[in-house]
Amino acid sequence: MEAEPEPGVSERYEKASAWPLVVVSGLVLSEIGILFNLYPVSVAGLIMFVGSVAGIVHEAGYVARPWRLLSGLGVALAVVGMLLVSTQVDGGVSAYISQAAVTNQVSQRGFTIAATGAVVAIAGAVLPRVLNQ
């Protein structure tokens, strides 16, 4: 007599993805870091969030490789960060540079978001070449 298979377990069911947990963790960490002005926490959270969004979109089959999406999301973060800084600046490039030295909490958060976006965009452009993908 054959043993019956476990109920609910079958090869026709796909495995659950771990990406949603990483997306949520990254979002929570980035929000906590940005809210309380904790740079390492916000940078790590934003990298986790953006990287996992690119990973989940790749796993779902919407993109062939996640690298371009990762770079695009990094550019979007950089733009959002600089828009946030621009709310505190009146003037040109020199005003942005001088704003980096000021202890304005809003511009510090904006620079953190923009710098993280730049790092992610560069990583999305460099990593495929390094990993030969």
The first five atom37 places (N, CA, C, CB, O) and aatype in JSON, in Angstrom:
{
  "aatype": [12, 6, 0, 6, 14, 6, 14, 7, 19, 15, 6, 1, 18, 6, 11, 0, 15, 0, 17, 14, 10, 19, 19, 19, 15, 7, 10, 19, 10, 15, 6, 9, 7, 9, 10, 13, 2, 10, 18, 14, 19, 15, 19, 0, 7, 10, 9, 12, 13, 19, 7, 15, 19, 0, 7, 9, 19, 8, 6, 0, 7, 18, 19, 0, 1, 14, 17, 1, 10, 10, 15, 7, 10, 7, 19, 0, 10, 0, 19, 19, 7, 12, 10, 10, 19, 15, 16, 5, 19, 3, 7, 7, 19, 15, 0, 18, 9, 15, 5, 0, 0, 19, 16, 2, 5, 19, 15, 5, 1, 7, 13, 16, 9, 0, 0, 16, 7, 0, 19, 19, 0, 9, 0, 7, 0, 19, 10, 14, 1, 19, 10, 2, 5],
  "atom_mask": [
    [1, 1, 1, 1, 1],
    [1, 1, 1, 1, 1],
    [1, 1, 1, 1, 1],
    [1, 1, 1, 1, 1],
    [1, 1, 1, 1, 1],
    [1, 1, 1, 1, 1],
    [1, 1, 1, 1, 1],
    [1, 1, 1, 0, 1],
    [1, 1, 1, 1, 1],
    [1, 1, 1, 1, 1],
    [1, 1, 1, 1, 1],
    [1, 1, 1, 1, 1],
    [1, 1, 1, 1, 1],
    [1, 1, 1, 1, 1],
    [1, 1, 1, 1, 1],
    [1, 1, 1, 1, 1],
    [1, 1, 1, 1, 1],
    [1, 1, 1, 1, 1],
    [1, 1, 1, 1, 1],
    [1, 1, 1, 1, 1],
    [1, 1, 1, 1, 1],
    [1, 1, 1, 1, 1],
    [1, 1, 1, 1, 1],
    [1, 1, 1, 1, 1],
    [1, 1, 1, 1, 1],
    [1, 1, 1, 0, 1],
    [1, 1, 1, 1, 1],
    [1, 1, 1, 1, 1],
    [1, 1, 1, 1, 1],
    [1, 1, 1, 1, 1],
    [1, 1, 1, 1, 1],
    [1, 1, 1, 1, 1],
    [1, 1, 1, 0, 1],
    [1, 1, 1, 1, 1],
    [1, 1, 1, 1, 1],
    [1, 1, 1, 1, 1],
    [1, 1, 1, 1, 1],
    [1, 1, 1, 1, 1],
    [1, 1, 1, 1, 1],
    [1, 1, 1, 1, 1],
    [1, 1, 1, 1, 1],
    [1, 1, 1, 1, 1],
    [1, 1, 1, 1, 1],
    [1, 1, 1, 1, 1],
    [1, 1, 1, 0, 1],
    [1, 1, 1, 1, 1],
    [1, 1, 1, 1, 1],
    [1, 1, 1, 1, 1],
    [1, 1, 1, 1, 1],
    [1, 1, 1, 1, 1],
    [1, 1, 1, 0, 1],
    [1, 1, 1, 1, 1],
    [1, 1, 1, 1, 1],
    [1, 1, 1, 1, 1],
    [1, 1, 1, 0, 1],
    [1, 1, 1, 1, 1],
    [1, 1, 1, 1, 1],
    [1, 1, 1, 1, 1],
    [1, 1, 1, 1, 1],
    [1, 1, 1, 1, 1],
    [1, 1, 1, 0, 1],
    [1, 1, 1, 1, 1],
    [1, 1, 1, 1, 1],
    [1, 1, 1, 1, 1],
    [1, 1, 1, 1, 1],
    [1, 1, 1, 1, 1],
    [1, 1, 1, 1, 1],
    [1, 1, 1, 1, 1],
    [1, 1, 1, 1, 1],
    [1, 1, 1, 1, 1],
    [1, 1, 1, 1, 1],
    [1, 1, 1, 0, 1],
    [1, 1, 1, 1, 1],
    [1, 1, 1, 0, 1],
    [1, 1, 1, 1, 1],
    [1, 1, 1, 1, 1],
    [1, 1, 1, 1, 1],
    [1, 1, 1, 1, 1],
    [1, 1, 1, 1, 1],
    [1, 1, 1, 1, 1],
    [1, 1, 1, 0, 1],
    [1, 1, 1, 1, 1],
    [1, 1, 1, 1, 1],
    [1, 1, 1, 1, 1],
    [1, 1, 1, 1, 1],
    [1, 1, 1, 1, 1],
    [1, 1, 1, 1, 1],
    [1, 1, 1, 1, 1],
    [1, 1, 1, 1, 1],
    [1, 1, 1, 1, 1],
    [1, 1, 1, 0, 1],
    [1, 1, 1, 0, 1],
    [1, 1, 1, 1, 1],
    [1, 1, 1, 1, 1],
    [1, 1, 1, 1, 1],
    [1, 1, 1, 1, 1],
    [1, 1, 1, 1, 1],
    [1, 1, 1, 1, 1],
    [1, 1, 1, 1, 1],
    [1, 1, 1, 1, 1],
    [1, 1, 1, 1, 1],
    [1, 1, 1, 1, 1],
    [1, 1, 1, 1, 1],
    [1, 1, 1, 1, 1],
    [1, 1, 1, 1, 1],
    [1, 1, 1, 1, 1],
    [1, 1, 1, 1, 1],
    [1, 1, 1, 1, 1],
    [1, 1, 1, 1, 1],
    [1, 1, 1, 0, 1],
    [1, 1, 1, 1, 1],
    [1, 1, 1, 1, 1],
    [1, 1, 1, 1, 1],
    [1, 1, 1, 1, 1],
    [1, 1, 1, 1, 1],
    [1, 1, 1, 1, 1],
    [1, 1, 1, 0, 1],
    [1, 1, 1, 1, 1],
    [1, 1, 1, 1, 1],
    [1, 1, 1, 1, 1],
    [1, 1, 1, 1, 1],
    [1, 1, 1, 1, 1],
    [1, 1, 1, 1, 1],
    [1, 1, 1, 0, 1],
    [1, 1, 1, 1, 1],
    [1, 1, 1, 1, 1],
    [1, 1, 1, 1, 1],
    [1, 1, 1, 1, 1],
    [1, 1, 1, 1, 1],
    [1, 1, 1, 1, 1],
    [1, 1, 1, 1, 1],
    [1, 1, 1, 1, 1],
    [1, 1, 1, 1, 1]
  ],
  "atom_positions": [
    [[0.84, -1.16, 0.0], [0.0, 0.0, 0.0], [0.9, 1.24, 0.0], [-0.96, -0.01, 1.21], [1.81, 1.36, 0.82]],
    [[0.62, 2.17, -0.94], [1.43, 3.38, -1.05], [1.0, 4.41, -0.02], [1.33, 3.96, -2.45], [-0.18, 4.55, 0.31]],
    [[2.0, 5.13, 0.46], [1.69, 6.22, 1.38], [1.14, 7.4, 0.58], [2.95, 6.65, 2.2], [1.6, 7.71, -0.52]],
    [[0.15, 8.03, 1.16], [-0.44, 9.19, 0.47], [0.48, 10.39, 0.61], [-1.85, 9.51, 1.04], [1.11, 10.58, 1.66]],
    [[0.56, 11.18, -0.42], [1.41, 12.38, -0.32], [0.84, 13.35, 0.71], [1.54, 13.07, -1.7], [-0.34, 13.34, 1.03]],
    [[1.73, 14.19, 1.19], [1.29, 15.17, 2.18], [0.25, 16.09, 1.56], [2.49, 16.0, 2.71], [0.4, 16.5, 0.4]],
    [[-0.79, 16.4, 2.3], [-1.8, 17.29, 1.72], [-1.22, 18.69, 1.49], [-3.04, 17.36, 2.66], [-0.51, 19.23, 2.34]],
    [[-1.53, 19.25, 0.34], [-1.07, 20.59, 0.01], [0.33, 20.65, -0.58], [0.0, 0.0, 0.0], [0.77, 21.71, -1.01]],
    [[1.03, 19.52, -0.61], [2.37, 19.52, -1.18], [2.32, 18.76, -2.5], [3.42, 18.87, -0.19], [1.96, 17.58, -2.54]],
    [[2.66, 19.44, -3.54], [2.64, 18.84, -4.85], [3.67, 19.53, -5.71], [1.23, 18.93, -5.48], [4.06, 20.66, -5.44]],
    [[4.12, 18.85, -6.73], [5.11, 19.46, -7.62], [4.49, 20.51, -8.52], [5.79, 18.4, -8.46], [5.21, 21.28, -9.15]],
    [[3.18, 20.55, -8.59], [2.55, 21.56, -9.44], [2.51, 22.92, -8.78], [1.15, 21.13, -9.8], [2.28, 23.93, -9.45]],
    [[2.75, 22.97, -7.47], [2.81, 24.25, -6.77], [4.22, 24.81, -6.87], [2.38, 24.09, -5.29], [5.2, 24.1, -6.69]],
    [[4.29, 26.1, -7.17], [5.6, 26.73, -7.24], [6.06, 27.09, -5.84], [5.56, 27.99, -8.13], [5.26, 27.27, -4.92]],
    [[7.37, 27.18, -5.7], [7.94, 27.54, -4.4], [7.68, 29.01, -4.11], [9.45, 27.24, -4.36], [7.59, 29.83, -5.02]],
    [[7.57, 29.31, -2.85], [7.37, 30.7, -2.45], [8.68, 31.47, -2.59], [6.84, 30.78, -1.0], [9.76, 30.92, -2.37]],
    [[8.57, 32.72, -2.95], [9.74, 33.56, -3.14], [10.09, 34.27, -1.84], [9.51, 34.58, -4.25], [9.22, 34.61, -1.05]],
    [[11.37, 34.48, -1.63], [11.84, 35.2, -0.44], [11.9, 36.7, -0.67], [13.21, 34.69, -0.01], [12.12, 37.46, 0.27]],
    [[11.71, 37.16, -1.91], [11.83, 38.58, -2.22], [10.89, 39.48, -1.43], [11.6, 38.78, -3.66], [11.32, 40.54, -0.98]],
    [[9.62, 39.13, -1.25], [8.73, 40.05, -0.52], [9.23, 40.39, 0.88], [7.35, 39.46, -0.42], [9.07, 41.52, 1.34]],
    [[9.83, 39.44, 1.56], [10.37, 39.71, 2.89], [11.52, 40.7, 2.82], [10.85, 38.4, 3.56], [11.64, 41.58, 3.67]],
    [[12.36, 40.58, 1.8], [13.49, 41.49, 1.64], [13.0, 42.87, 1.22], [14.49, 40.94, 0.6], [13.55, 43.88, 1.67]],
    [[11.97, 42.94, 0.38], [11.39, 44.22, -0.02], [10.87, 44.96, 1.2], [10.25, 44.02, -1.04], [11.17, 46.14, 1.39]],
    [[10.1, 44.27, 2.02], [9.52, 44.9, 3.21], [10.61, 45.3, 4.2], [8.52, 43.94, 3.89], [10.57, 46.39, 4.76]],
    [[11.59, 44.43, 4.41], [12.69, 44.77, 5.33], [13.45, 45.99, 4.84], [13.65, 43.57, 5.48], [13.78, 46.87, 5.64]],
    [[13.75, 46.05, 3.56], [14.45, 47.19, 3.0], [13.65, 48.48, 3.13], [0.0, 0.0, 0.0], [14.2, 49.53, 3.44]],
    [[12.35, 48.38, 2.88], [11.5, 49.56, 3.0], [11.43, 50.05, 4.44], [10.09, 49.25, 2.49], [11.51, 51.26, 4.69]],
    [[11.27, 49.13, 5.37], [11.21, 49.51, 6.78], [12.53, 50.12, 7.25], [10.85, 48.29, 7.65], [12.54, 51.16, 7.91]],
    [[13.64, 49.48, 6.91], [14.95, 50.01, 7.31], [15.21, 51.39, 6.71], [16.07, 49.05, 6.9], [15.71, 52.29, 7.39]],
    [[14.87, 51.56, 5.44], [15.11, 52.86, 4.81], [14.25, 53.94, 5.44], [14.84, 52.78, 3.31], [14.71, 55.06, 5.64]],
    [[13.0, 53.63, 5.74], [12.13, 54.62, 6.38], [12.6, 54.98, 7.77], [10.7, 54.1, 6.44], [12.59, 56.15, 8.14]],
    [[13.02, 54.0, 8.54], [13.54, 54.27, 9.88], [14.81, 55.11, 9.79], [13.81, 52.95, 10.65], [14.98, 56.06, 10.55]],
    [[15.7, 54.76, 8.88], [16.94, 55.49, 8.72], [16.71, 56.92, 8.28], [0.0, 0.0, 0.0], [17.37, 57.84, 8.78]],
    [[15.78, 57.13, 7.34], [15.51, 58.48, 6.87], [14.77, 59.28, 7.94], [14.68, 58.44, 5.56], [15.06, 60.46, 8.13]],
    [[13.84, 58.67, 8.62], [13.07, 59.37, 9.65], [13.95, 59.85, 10.8], [11.97, 58.46, 10.2], [13.84, 60.99, 11.24]],
    [[14.83, 58.98, 11.28], [15.67, 59.31, 12.42], [17.07, 59.79, 12.02], [15.79, 58.11, 13.32], [17.94, 59.95, 12.88]],
    [[17.28, 60.02, 10.71], [18.54, 60.55, 10.19], [19.73, 59.64, 10.55], [18.78, 61.95, 10.74], [20.79, 60.12, 10.94]],
    [[19.53, 58.34, 10.39], [20.58, 57.34, 10.62], [21.11, 56.91, 9.26], [20.04, 56.1, 11.44], [20.49, 56.09, 8.58]],
    [[22.25, 57.46, 8.86], [22.75, 57.25, 7.51], [23.0, 55.8, 7.15], [24.01, 58.02, 7.33], [22.52, 55.36, 6.11]],
    [[23.74, 55.03, 7.96], [24.0, 53.64, 7.55], [22.72, 52.82, 7.41], [24.93, 52.97, 8.55], [22.62, 51.97, 6.52]],
    [[21.77, 53.06, 8.28], [20.51, 52.3, 8.22], [19.73, 52.69, 6.97], [19.66, 52.56, 9.49], [19.18, 51.82, 6.29]],
    [[19.67, 53.98, 6.66], [18.9, 54.4, 5.49], [19.56, 53.94, 4.19], [18.74, 55.92, 5.48], [18.87, 53.53, 3.26]],
    [[20.89, 54.0, 4.13], [21.59, 53.55, 2.92], [21.39, 52.04, 2.73], [23.1, 53.9, 3.0], [21.07, 51.59, 1.63]],
    [[21.59, 51.27, 3.79], [21.4, 49.81, 3.7], [19.96, 49.47, 3.33], [21.78, 49.13, 5.03], [19.72, 48.58, 2.51]],
    [[19.02, 50.16, 3.94], [17.61, 49.9, 3.63], [17.25, 50.24, 2.2], [0.0, 0.0, 0.0], [16.53, 49.48, 1.55]],
    [[17.74, 51.37, 1.7], [17.44, 51.75, 0.32], [18.09, 50.79, -0.67], [17.92, 53.17, 0.05], [17.48, 50.44, -1.68]],
    [[19.31, 50.36, -0.39], [19.96, 49.39, -1.27], [19.2, 48.07, -1.26], [21.43, 49.17, -0.84], [18.98, 47.46, -2.31]],
    [[18.79, 47.62, -0.08], [18.0, 46.38, 0.01], [16.69, 46.52, -0.75], [17.72, 46.02, 1.47], [16.29, 45.62, -1.49]],
    [[16.01, 47.65, -0.56], [14.71, 47.85, -1.19], [14.82, 47.88, -2.71], [14.09, 49.14, -0.68], [14.1, 47.16, -3.4]],
    [[15.7, 48.71, -3.22], [15.83, 48.86, -4.67], [16.36, 47.57, -5.3], [16.77, 50.03, -5.01], [15.88, 47.15, -6.36]],
    [[17.34, 46.94, -4.66], [17.86, 45.69, -5.19], [16.83, 44.58, -5.2], [0.0, 0.0, 0.0], [16.77, 43.79, -6.15]],
    [[16.02, 44.52, -4.16], [15.01, 43.45, -4.12], [13.86, 43.73, -5.07], [14.48, 43.29, -2.71], [13.26, 42.78, -5.59]],
    [[13.53, 45.0, -5.31], [12.51, 45.3, -6.32], [13.0, 44.85, -7.69], [12.18, 46.82, -6.33], [12.24, 44.25, -8.45]],
    [[14.25, 45.14, -8.01], [14.8, 44.68, -9.29], [14.83, 43.15, -9.35], [16.23, 45.25, -9.51], [14.55, 42.57, -10.39]],
    [[15.16, 42.51, -8.24], [15.19, 41.05, -8.2], [13.82, 40.42, -8.36], [0.0, 0.0, 0.0], [13.67, 39.42, -9.06]],
    [[12.82, 40.99, -7.72], [11.48, 40.4, -7.8], [10.88, 40.61, -9.19], [10.55, 41.02, -6.73], [10.15, 39.74, -9.69]],
    [[11.18, 41.74, -9.83], [10.7, 41.97, -11.19], [11.39, 41.01, -12.16], [10.95, 43.45, -11.62], [10.77, 40.52, -13.1]],
    [[12.68, 40.74, -11.93], [13.41, 39.78, -12.75], [12.86, 38.37, -12.55], [14.91, 39.81, -12.42], [12.66, 37.63, -13.51]],
    [[12.61, 37.99, -11.29], [12.09, 36.66, -11.01], [10.71, 36.45, -11.61], [12.05, 36.42, -9.52], [10.36, 35.34, -12.01]],
    [[9.91, 37.52, -11.65], [8.58, 37.41, -12.23], [8.62, 37.32, -13.75], [7.74, 38.6, -11.82], [7.61, 36.99, -14.38]],
    [[9.78, 37.6, -14.34], [9.91, 37.45, -15.78], [9.61, 38.7, -16.58], [0.0, 0.0, 0.0], [9.49, 38.64, -17.8]],
    [[9.49, 39.84, -15.91], [9.21, 41.08, -16.63], [10.44, 41.68, -17.29], [8.61, 42.09, -15.68], [10.32, 42.43, -18.26]],
    [[11.62, 41.34, -16.79], [12.87, 41.8, -17.4], [13.79, 40.61, -17.56], [13.55, 42.92, -16.55], [13.74, 39.66, -16.78]],
    [[14.64, 40.65, -18.6], [15.57, 39.55, -18.83], [16.69, 39.55, -17.8], [16.16, 39.63, -20.25], [17.1, 38.5, -17.32]],
    [[17.19, 40.73, -17.48], [18.24, 40.89, -16.47], [17.87, 42.07, -15.59], [19.65, 41.11, -17.13], [17.28, 43.04, -16.07]],
    [[18.2, 42.02, -14.3], [17.77, 43.09, -13.39], [18.66, 44.33, -13.39], [17.71, 42.56, -12.01], [18.34, 45.3, -12.71]],
    [[19.76, 44.32, -14.14], [20.76, 45.38, -14.0], [20.3, 46.73, -14.51], [22.0, 44.99, -14.71], [20.55, 47.74, -13.86]],
    [[19.63, 46.76, -15.65], [19.15, 48.05, -16.17], [18.09, 48.63, -15.25], [18.58, 47.88, -17.59], [18.06, 49.84, -15.0]],
    [[17.22, 47.79, -14.75], [16.19, 48.26, -13.83], [16.84, 48.78, -12.55], [15.2, 47.13, -13.5], [16.41, 49.8, -12.01]],
    [[17.86, 48.1, -12.07], [18.57, 48.55, -10.87], [19.19, 49.92, -11.11], [19.67, 47.53, -10.48], [19.1, 50.8, -10.25]],
    [[19.82, 50.11, -12.26], [20.39, 51.43, -12.58], [19.31, 52.5, -12.7], [21.18, 51.35, -13.9], [19.49, 53.62, -12.22]],
    [[18.21, 52.15, -13.32], [17.11, 53.11, -13.46], [16.51, 53.51, -12.11], [0.0, 0.0, 0.0], [16.21, 54.68, -11.89]],
    [[16.36, 52.54, -11.24], [15.85, 52.86, -9.91], [16.85, 53.69, -9.12], [15.52, 51.58, -9.14], [16.46, 54.55, -8.33]],
    [[18.14, 53.44, -9.33], [19.17, 54.25, -8.69], [19.12, 55.69, -9.17], [0.0, 0.0, 0.0], [19.24, 56.62, -8.37]],
    [[18.94, 55.88, -10.47], [18.82, 57.23, -11.01], [17.58, 57.91, -10.44], [18.76, 57.19, -12.56], [17.61, 59.1, -10.11]],
    [[16.48, 57.16, -10.33], [15.26, 57.74, -9.75], [15.49, 58.17, -8.3], [14.1, 56.72, -9.82], [15.02, 59.23, -7.89]],
    [[16.2, 57.36, -7.53], [16.52, 57.75, -6.15], [17.38, 59.0, -6.13], [17.24, 56.61, -5.43], [17.15, 59.9, -5.31]],
    [[18.37, 59.08, -7.01], [19.23, 60.26, -7.05], [18.43, 61.51, -7.39], [20.36, 60.06, -8.09], [18.66, 62.57, -6.8]],
    [[17.51, 61.4, -8.32], [16.68, 62.55, -8.69], [15.77, 62.96, -7.53], [15.82, 62.22, -9.94], [15.65, 64.14, -7.22]],
    [[15.15, 61.99, -6.88], [14.28, 62.3, -5.73], [15.09, 62.95, -4.62], [13.59, 61.01, -5.2], [14.63, 63.92, -4.01]],
    [[16.28, 62.44, -4.35], [17.12, 63.03, -3.31], [17.5, 64.46, -3.64], [0.0, 0.0, 0.0], [17.46, 65.33, -2.76]],
    [[17.87, 64.73, -4.89], [18.24, 66.09, -5.26], [17.03, 67.01, -5.29], [18.94, 66.1, -6.61], [17.16, 68.21, -5.02]],
    [[15.87, 66.49, -5.62], [14.65, 67.3, -5.53], [14.37, 67.69, -4.08], [13.45, 66.54, -6.11], [13.94, 68.81, -3.8]],
    [[14.61, 66.77, -3.18], [14.44, 67.07, -1.76], [15.41, 68.14, -1.3], [14.62, 65.8, -0.92], [15.04, 69.04, -0.54]],
    [[16.65, 68.07, -1.76], [17.64, 69.1, -1.42], [17.25, 70.43, -2.05], [19.05, 68.67, -1.88], [17.45, 71.48, -1.44]],
    [[16.69, 70.39, -3.26], [16.35, 71.63, -3.95], [15.27, 72.42, -3.23], [15.91, 71.33, -5.36], [15.13, 73.62, -3.46]],
    [[14.5, 71.78, -2.37], [13.51, 72.52, -1.59], [14.17, 73.4, -0.54], [12.54, 71.55, -0.93], [13.53, 74.31, -0.01]],
    [[15.43, 73.14, -0.23], [16.15, 73.89, 0.78], [17.17, 74.86, 0.2], [16.83, 72.94, 1.71], [17.84, 75.57, 0.95]],
    [[17.31, 74.88, -1.13], [18.37, 75.65, -1.78], [17.77, 76.69, -2.71], [19.33, 74.72, -2.56], [16.83, 76.4, -3.45]],
    [[18.32, 77.89, -2.67], [17.98, 78.93, -3.63], [19.25, 79.27, -4.4], [17.36, 80.19, -2.94], [20.12, 79.95, -3.86]],
    [[19.36, 78.83, -5.62], [20.56, 79.16, -6.39], [21.05, 78.01, -7.22], [0.0, 0.0, 0.0], [20.35, 77.04, -7.47]],
    [[22.3, 78.15, -7.65], [22.92, 77.2, -8.56], [23.72, 76.13, -7.84], [0.0, 0.0, 0.0], [23.43, 75.76, -6.71]],
    [[24.73, 75.64, -8.54], [25.55, 74.53, -8.06], [26.27, 74.9, -6.77], [26.56, 74.11, -9.12], [26.39, 74.08, -5.86]],
    [[26.75, 76.14, -6.69], [27.47, 76.54, -5.47], [26.57, 76.52, -4.25], [28.06, 77.95, -5.65], [27.03, 76.25, -3.14]],
    [[25.28, 76.79, -4.44], [24.34, 76.73, -3.32], [24.15, 75.28, -2.85], [22.99, 77.35, -3.72], [24.01, 75.03, -1.66]],
    [[24.16, 74.34, -3.8], [24.05, 72.93, -3.42], [25.29, 72.48, -2.65], [23.86, 72.05, -4.67], [25.19, 71.76, -1.66]],
    [[26.45, 72.92, -3.12], [27.7, 72.54, -2.45], [27.75, 73.12, -1.04], [28.92, 73.02, -3.26], [28.14, 72.43, -0.1]],
    [[27.36, 74.38, -0.9], [27.37, 74.98, 0.44], [26.31, 74.36, 1.34], [27.15, 76.49, 0.35], [26.48, 74.31, 2.56]],
    [[25.22, 73.88, 0.76], [24.16, 73.25, 1.54], [24.64, 71.93, 2.14], [22.92, 73.02, 0.67], [24.13, 71.51, 3.18]],
    [[25.61, 71.27, 1.5], [26.13, 70.0, 2.03], [26.85, 70.2, 3.35], [27.08, 69.36, 1.02], [26.92, 69.28, 4.16]],
    [[27.38, 71.4, 3.58], [28.09, 71.67, 4.83], [27.16, 72.13, 5.95], [29.15, 72.73, 4.59], [27.55, 72.11, 7.12]],
    [[25.95, 72.54, 5.61], [25.0, 73.03, 6.6], [24.36, 71.85, 7.31], [23.91, 73.92, 5.94], [24.22, 70.77, 6.72]],
    [[23.99, 72.03, 8.55], [23.39, 70.93, 9.33], [21.87, 70.91, 9.2], [23.79, 71.05, 10.81], [21.16, 70.6, 10.16]],
    [[21.37, 71.23, 8.03], [19.94, 71.18, 7.76], [19.53, 69.71, 7.62], [19.58, 71.99, 6.46], [20.05, 68.99, 6.77]],
    [[18.61, 69.28, 8.45], [18.21, 67.87, 8.48], [17.57, 67.42, 7.17], [17.24, 67.64, 9.62], [17.8, 66.29, 6.72]],
    [[16.78, 68.29, 6.54], [16.11, 67.91, 5.3], [17.13, 67.69, 4.19], [15.09, 68.99, 4.89], [17.05, 66.71, 3.46]],
    [[18.08, 68.62, 4.07], [19.07, 68.43, 3.0], [19.99, 67.27, 3.28], [19.88, 69.7, 2.81], [20.45, 66.62, 2.34]],
    [[20.29, 66.98, 4.53], [21.11, 65.81, 4.83], [20.4, 64.53, 4.38], [21.43, 65.74, 6.34], [21.02, 63.63, 3.83]],
    [[19.12, 64.46, 4.62], [18.35, 63.29, 4.18], [18.31, 63.21, 2.66], [16.91, 63.33, 4.75], [18.42, 62.13, 2.08]],
    [[18.15, 64.35, 2.01], [18.14, 64.38, 0.55], [19.46, 63.94, -0.04], [0.0, 0.0, 0.0], [19.5, 63.19, -1.01]],
    [[20.55, 64.42, 0.54], [21.88, 64.0, 0.06], [22.1, 62.51, 0.29], [22.99, 64.81, 0.75], [22.74, 61.85, -0.53]],
    [[21.59, 61.98, 1.39], [21.72, 60.55, 1.65], [20.98, 59.74, 0.6], [21.18, 60.21, 3.05], [21.51, 58.75, 0.09]],
    [[19.77, 60.15, 0.27], [18.98, 59.44, -0.75], [19.66, 59.55, -2.11], [17.53, 60.01, -0.82], [19.75, 58.57, -2.85]],
    [[20.14, 60.75, -2.44], [20.8, 60.96, -3.74], [22.09, 60.16, -3.85], [21.09, 62.45, -3.95], [22.37, 59.56, -4.89]],
    [[22.89, 60.15, -2.79], [24.15, 59.4, -2.82], [23.89, 57.9, -2.94], [24.98, 59.69, -1.56], [24.6, 57.2, -3.67]],
    [[22.89, 57.42, -2.23], [22.54, 56.0, -2.34], [22.08, 55.67, -3.75], [21.45, 55.63, -1.32], [22.44, 54.63, -4.3]],
    [[21.29, 56.55, -4.33], [20.85, 56.35, -5.72], [22.01, 56.31, -6.69], [0.0, 0.0, 0.0], [22.02, 55.5, -7.62]],
    [[22.99, 57.18, -6.48], [24.16, 57.19, -7.36], [24.95, 55.89, -7.23], [25.07, 58.38, -7.03], [25.41, 55.33, -8.22]],
    [[25.11, 55.41, -5.99], [25.83, 54.16, -5.76], [25.1, 52.99, -6.43], [26.01, 53.89, -4.25], [25.73, 52.14, -7.05]],
    [[23.79, 52.95, -6.29], [23.0, 51.87, -6.88], [23.05, 51.94, -8.41], [21.53, 51.93, -6.39], [23.16, 50.91, -9.08]],
    [[22.97, 53.15, -8.97], [23.02, 53.29, -10.43], [24.36, 52.83, -10.97], [22.76, 54.74, -10.83], [24.43, 52.15, -11.99]],
    [[25.43, 53.2, -10.29], [26.77, 52.78, -10.73], [26.91, 51.27, -10.57], [27.87, 53.51, -9.93], [27.49, 50.6, -11.43]],
    [[26.4, 50.72, -9.47], [26.47, 49.27, -9.27], [25.7, 48.52, -10.35], [25.92, 48.89, -7.88], [26.15, 47.48, -10.83]],
    [[24.55, 49.05, -10.75], [23.78, 48.41, -11.82], [24.49, 48.45, -13.16], [0.0, 0.0, 0.0], [24.26, 47.59, -14.01]],
    [[25.37, 49.43, -13.37], [26.12, 49.52, -14.61], [27.4, 48.7, -14.57], [26.45, 50.96, -14.92], [27.83, 48.17, -15.59]],
    [[28.02, 48.58, -13.4], [29.32, 47.91, -13.28], [29.19, 46.42, -13.0], [30.15, 48.56, -12.19], [29.93, 45.63, -13.58]],
    [[28.27, 46.03, -12.15], [28.17, 44.63, -11.73], [27.98, 43.63, -12.88], [27.02, 44.49, -10.79], [28.58, 42.56, -12.83]],
    [[27.17, 43.93, -13.91], [27.06, 42.93, -15.0], [28.4, 42.68, -15.69], [26.04, 43.4, -16.03], [28.67, 41.56, -16.14]],
    [[29.23, 43.7, -15.79], [30.53, 43.54, -16.43], [31.48, 42.75, -15.54], [31.13, 44.91, -16.78], [32.27, 41.93, -16.02]],
    [[31.4, 43.0, -14.24], [32.27, 42.29, -13.3], [31.86, 40.82, -13.2], [32.21, 42.97, -11.9], [32.71, 39.93, -13.14]],
    [[30.55, 40.57, -13.18], [30.04, 39.21, -13.05], [29.9, 38.51, -14.39], [28.71, 39.22, -12.36], [29.48, 37.35, -14.43]],
    [[30.26, 39.19, -15.49], [30.18, 38.63, -16.84], [28.78, 38.16, -17.19], [31.15, 37.49, -16.98], [28.6, 37.05, -17.68]],
    [[27.8, 39.01, -16.95], [26.41, 38.65, -17.28], [25.93, 39.53, -18.39], [25.48, 38.78, -16.05], [24.78, 39.4, -18.82]]
  ]
}
